[in-house]
Amino acid sequence: MSFILPTRWAAAAFALPLAAAAADLPDRASSTSSVALYGAIDLAYVHFTGVPPADDAAPRTAWGLASSVGAASALGVRGRSSLGSGLTLDFNAETGFCAAGVNQIGVDPTDPAQTFCGGGGFMQRTAVLGVSGSAGRFAAGRQVTLLALRQGDVDAFEDGYAGAVGNLSLISTNRPGLGLARVAQSLSWQSPSLGGLGIGVQYSFNAGSQAAPRWGDAPTPHAWLVDVKHEAGGVLLGVSHAHYRHFRYALDDEQPSGDAGYRIWMAYLRSPLFGGWIGDVLLQRNTADDSDGSQTVWSIGLALPLGATRWMASISQHASSMAPGPQHVGESRAWQYALGWRYALSRRTQIHASYAFIRNAAADAQHEGTALSPAPGGGVTGVDSHGLAIGLTHRF
C-alpha cells in the first residue's frame, strides 16, 4: 500500500513541530557553542582482476594506489550550539577528496559535476542543519539515507574495505540505477530512544538519484523512507522501507518507464555470539511499477574484535530478475565471499587488509567487481572478479 503524501503535506508535517519548538525559544539563546574541523585520509595498495570495458571480454588485472578503501577520505566541519529551552542546533558539512592524487572513478577532475571521489560534489557527502530536543532530532539538507545508515551499522565490514556488502547491495546496484545512499533536499526526524526503540523518517523533495529527472516530461523524483529499530544488550534489530516516485531507468535510455514507484524493503540483525564473535544478517528486496521481476540480496557476516584487532568475514548473494516491463528475463545471481583484518596502531590510525571474490552467474553482467574496480565494465556476462587491498587509515 502506498503511503506517498502530497509534497505540501510532507513539508507541513515537518514544519509544524519545528514551529512549535521555535515558539518556546527564549528571547536570547545561550551562547554555548562548538565548532570542529575533522577528516580522514585512507590510502591502500589495491590489486584487482575483473571485467574490463565491454569491447574486450578477457578479464584484466590492474593494481596501484587507491583511496577510500577502509574509510572515505573526507574533510568536514561540524558544530553544535545551545538554543536554550532544551534545544540544540547542530550542523555538518563534509566533502570527499581523492587522497591518491587522481579521480579514481574516471571523471574529468576539471568537470564541475565530478564527485570528489565520493558522495557527490563539493560538501555533498553531507550538508545538514538539525535541531534536537525532547521530541527527537529534526534535520534538513543532503543526508545519508536511513537504509544506508542501518546497512553500515550491521555489515561486518562496516560497509567498507574490499568486502563491503555495498558491492552487491540494492542501495548501490539496483536495476533502475537509483542512488540510494544519499538524498538531496531532504527532511528527517529521529525519535528519542524509548527503551531501545527508535523510529526514523525521511522525506526528499528531490531524491537526487543518478537517474536524473527529465524536466520536460516527468515530475521530480521524490522519496519517503522509514526505519524502525530496537537496540539493547548489543543486539540491533530492525526493518526499513523506502518508496521512490517518478524515477527513470538509468541503465536503458530507450525505456521511458520510470514515471512510477520503486520500493525497497530491508530487515537487519546484529547480535553478540559466543566467544566474542558478532554476527549479522541483512535482507533486501525491491520491486518497481511498470517492471517485471524483482531483486533480492542477503548477506551473513561475522566479526571478531580482539583488543586492537578486528577480523571480518561475510558471504552475500544478489539475485535479479527485474527488467523494464513488459520484458521478462530469467533470474541471474552473483555471490561475494570476503575476508578482512584491521589493527589499530592508535586511537586514530589503523592498518587494514581485505580480500573479496565475486562469482557471477552466466547471465549476470551487473556485478563486475568490488568497489576497488578501477574501470567496471558492462555487457560482459559470467566473468568473476576479485580484489585485494592493503592500506592505512588516519582520522583527525
N, C-alpha and C positions, 0 to 999 in steps of 0.2 A: 504494500500500500504506500503510495507516495505521500510524503509529508512536506513537499515543496510549498512554501508560502509566498505571496507576492512580496516583491522587494521592499515596498514601503512598510509592510508588516514586520519584516525582519529588522529593518532599521529601528522601528518603534520598539520592538521587543528588547533591543539592547539600549536604546536611548533612555527609556523610562527609568530603569534602575539607576543609571548614571545621573539623571536629572535629580532624582530623589536624594542621592548621596550628596550632590553638589548643594542642594538646598540646606543641608545640615552643616556646611562648612562655616568655620568662624570667619570673622572679617579679616583676620590676619593669620595666615597659616604659619606653622612652625618653620624656622629656617634650617632645621636639621636636614642635611643632605650629604650625599657622597657620590663621587664620580670616579670610575676606574677604567684605565686602558688595559686591555687583555689580548691574548692571542695564542697561537700555536704555530709551530713550524715542524713539518713532518717531511722527511726525505728517506727514500728507500731505493735500494737496487732491486730491479724487477726483471724477471726472465719469463717471457710469455710465448706460448706456442698455441696458435688457434687459427681462426678463419681469417683469410686475407680479404681484400676487396673482391667483389663478386665476379670480376673479369678473370680471376685466377683461382681455380678450385683447389690448388695444392696448399696444404697447411703451411704457414710461415712462422718463423721464430724471430722474436725481437727482444732486445734487452737494453738496459740503460738506467738512468736515474729518473725517478718519478717522485711526485709529491702527493700528499693527501691520501696515503695508503692506510696508516694506522689511525690517523686523525686528520681532519680537514685543516690544511694550512689556512689560517684566517686571522684577521685583525679586527678588533671591535672596541666599542666604548659602551659602558653601561653605568647606570646610576640609579639612585633612589632619593626620594625627598618626602619628608613628612608633611602632610596637608592638614594635620590636626583632625580632631573628632574620630580618631582611629583609622584614618585613611592614609595610604601611602601611594605615592606616584612612583612608577619605575619606567625606565626606558632602556632600549638595547638596539644598537645599530652595528651590523657586522658584515664584513666583506671577505670573500675568499681571495687568495692570490697564488700565483704559480711559483712556488718555492724552488722548483727545479730550474727556473730561468726561462722556460718556454711555456706556451699554452699547449698543454698536453692533449687537449681534446680536438685539435685540428682546426680551431677557429682563428682567423686572422687577428693577431693582437691589436691591430690598428682599427678593427671593426668596432664601432661603438656598441654593437649588440653582443659582443663577446662575453663569455660567462665568468671571467676571472677565475677559471679553474674550479668552479663550484658555487652553486647557489643562485646564480643569476648575475645581474650587473653589479655595479659598484654599490656597496652597502645593501645588497639584496639577498644575502644569506638570511638575514633577519633585520627587520626595521619595525620596531614595536614600541608603542606607548601604552602603559597599563595603569590601572588604579585598583588597589587591593583594600579590602575591609572585611567586616564581619559577614558580608554577603558573598564573599569569594573574590575572585580577580576578574576584572573586565579589561580586555586589551583590544587594540586596533593596529592595523598595519599589514606588513608582509610577514607571515608567520609559518613556522613548521606545522604541518598538519597533525591532528591528533593520531592518525594512523601511523605516521612516520615516527612520532614520539614513542608510541607503545611498541612498535617493531624494534626500535633501538633498545628499549627497556628489557625486552625478553631475549633478544638474539645473543647466543653465547659469544659471538664475535663483536657484540655491541654495534652491529651494522657497520663494521669497518674491516680493515685488513683484506687479504685475498679471499677469505671465506665468508664475506658478508652475505647474509640472506638476501640483501638487496639485489644481488646478481640475478636472482630468479623471481623476486617478489613482484606482486602485481602493482605495487606502488611505483616501480620503475620500468616494468616490462609488460604492461597491459596492451592488449591488441589495438585499442583505439589510439594509442600513443599519447595518453594523458600523463602529465607530470603531477603526481600526487604527493610529492614530498613537501611542497610549499604552496601556499595560496596567497594571492595578492588581494588588495582591497578587502581585507578580512576583519571581522569582528569575532571575539571569542569570550566565553565565560567558563571559568573553572570553579566548581563549588568548593566550599571548605570541606575538609575531611570529616566525615561523620562516622566515627568508629571504624575508620579504614576505608569507608565507601566514598568514592569521588565520581562526580559527573562533569563531563566537559562537552561544550557545544561550540561549533564554529560555523560562521556563515561567510561566504565570499561573494561579493558583487561581481567580481571578475576573477575566476579561478586561476588565470594566468598559466594555463597548461601550454605545453609545447604545440598542441593542436590549436593554432591561432584562430580566432574568430574571423569570419568573413563578414565585414560590416554591411555589405550591400544586401545580403540575403539571409542573415541569421542573427538572432539575438546574442548578446554577450554571454559566454559561458559563466555559470554561477554554480555554487555548491553549498550543500548542508553537510556537516559532519558531526557525529555524536559518539561519545565514548563513555562507557560505564565500567569502572574498575573497583576492585576491592584488594587492599594490601594490608596484611597483618602477619606477624611472625615470619617475615621473609618470603611469604607467598604472595605473588601478584597474579590475579585472575581477572579477566575482563573480556568485553566484547566492544567492537567498534563498527560503525556503519557510515558510509559516505554515499551521497546521491548528487551526481553532477548532471547539469542540464545544458542542452544546446552545444554539445561538443561536436567536433568533426574528426573523421578518421585522418590521422597524420600519416599513416603508412600506405594509403591508397588515395591519391588525389582524384581518381576517377569515380570514387564512391561518395557522393554528397549526402550520405545517410546519417549525418551527425546531428541533425536537429532533433535530438532525442535524449533520453535519460540513460545514465550509466551508473550502476550500483555496485558497490563492493562491500562485502561483509568480512569481518576479521574476528577471530577468537584467539586468545593467547593465555599462556600459563607459564609462570616461572616459580620454581619451588626448590628449597633445600632438599638434598638427598642424603644418603648415608655417606660417611667418610669425608665430609666437607664438600662433596660434589653439589653442583647446582644444575638442575635440569630445566629445559624449556621446550614448549610446544607452541607452534604458530600455525594457524589455519586461515586461508584466504580463499574467497570465491567471488567472481564478478559475473554480471550479465549486462546486456545493453539492449535498448529498444532498437528495432529495425535491424537486429543482428541475429544470426543463428549460432547456437552453441554457447559455451561459457569457458572460463578459465579457472583453474584451481591450483593452489600452492599449499604444500605442507612442509614443515621443517621441524626437525628434532635436534636439539643441541645439548651439549654437556660442557660445563666449565668447572675447573678445579683451582680455586685460589689457594696458594701455599705461601704465605708470607708475602714477599715481594714478587713472587712468580704467579702467573696465571696461565693455565693450559686450557685450550679451547678445541672443540670438535663438533661437527654437525653434518647432517645429511638432509638434503632438501630435494623436492620434486616440483616441477612446473608442468601442468598438463593443459593443453589448449585445443579447443575445437571451435573457437569463435572466429567468425568471418562476417563482413558486411552482408546483410540479407539482400536477396534470398539465396545467397550462396550457401552451400553445405560442404564442410570439409571434415575429414577424419581427424581423430584426436592424435596429437603429437605430444611427446614428452621429452623433458630434459631433467637430468639428475645432477646434483652437485655434492661432492664429497670434500670436506675441508678439515684441515688441522692448523692449529696456531699456538704460538707461545709468546709470552710477554714478560719482561723483567724490569722492575722499577729500580733504576740507578739512584734516584732520589724522588722526592715528592713530586717533582715537576718533569723529570726526564725518564724516558723508558726506551728500551730496545725491544724489537719485536721481529718475529719471523712467522710467516704463514704460507700455506700452500692450498690450492683449490683445484679440483679436477671437475670439469663439466662434460658429461656424456650426453650427446644429442641423439635423439631418435632419428631414423632415416627421413622422416617427413618434416623435421623441425629445422627452420632456418632462423628462429627468433633469438636464440640464446648462444651467441657466438663465443662468449668467454667471460672471464671475471672482469671486475671493474678496472683491472690493470691493463686490459687490452688497449694498445696504442692506436689501433685502427680497426674497430669492429666492422665487419662487412655485412652483406646481405645477399640473399639469393643462393647461398651455398648451403645445401642441406646435409645433415648427417655427419658433420665434422666435429670431432671432440676438441676440447681445448683445456689447457692447464696453465696456471700461473704461480710463480714463487716470488715472495717479497721478503727482503731483509732490511730493516730500517731503524731509524731513530726519531723519536718524537720529543719535543720540548715545549712545555706550556709556560706562559708567563702572564 
